[in-house]
Amino acid sequence: MEPVLIPWDCADGLYEAYWRRPEAYLDEHVRRGMSIWARVGPAAEQRAVRSLRDDLASGRGERNRDLVELDAAELGERLLIA
């Protein structure tokens, strides 16, 4: 098992793809391409969107400002090698 780094400009659309572009998660079209929302349900999705929107508007998202310097991040994705 090997960790898979997710580049900041990942175009795949998986949940982790927008880690350095959090405003993308506010776009319903972007979220529809992510299977996680079907698993957690619409209520959890709307709470997450509301919380993110509030964080971005208030500047609380700045607490993760150090991520902006990274070109790629290890976010838990793994490649299984047999």
N, C-alpha and C positions, 0 to 999 in steps of 0.2 A: 504494500500500500504506500503510495507516494502522495504528498500534498500537491495540490494544483493551485498555483497562484492565479488570481483573477486580475487581469490588467485593468487599469482605471477606465479605459475606453472600450471595454468589452462590448461587442455588438450582439452577443448571443441572446440576451433577453432573460436569462435565468435570474432568479431572485437576487443573487449576489452581484449581478452585472453592474448595478448602478450605485455601488458603494461610495463612489466619489462624486456622484451626481444625484443626490437624494431627491431633488425636485422632480426627477423622472417618476418616482413612485406616486406622485400626485395625479399622474395621467392615467385615467381608467384604461385606455387602450394598452398602455405599457403593462399595467397590472393584469389584464386579461391574458397575457402571454405567460404568466407565472402560475404554476400549479399550486403553489402554497396557499393561495387565497381560497381555492375550492376546499382545501382541507380545514382551514381555520374558520371558514364561514363569513358571511357578509357583515355580521355585527362586529367581529374582531377586525375585519378589514377596514370598516369605517372608523373604528376607534383608532387604528394605526394611522390612517390617512389624516384624521383630525389632529392627532398628536404631532405628526410630522409637520403638518401645515402650521400649527401653532409654534413649534420649535423653530422652523425656518423664519416665520414672521417676527418672532421675538428675539432672534439672534442666539437662542440657546444651542442651535446647531454648531455654533462656533467652538463649543467645547471639544469637538472632534477635528479641529482645524489642522492638527498634525498629520491627519490622513491625506490632506491635499498635497503633501510633499511626496507621497509614495507613487511609484509607477505601477505597482502591483501589490496585492495583499493576499495573505493566506487567510481564508475565511471559512475553513472547514471542509471544503471540497476535497475529495480523495479519488485517486486513480487506482483501481485494483489491478494488479499485475499477477497473472497466473503462471 
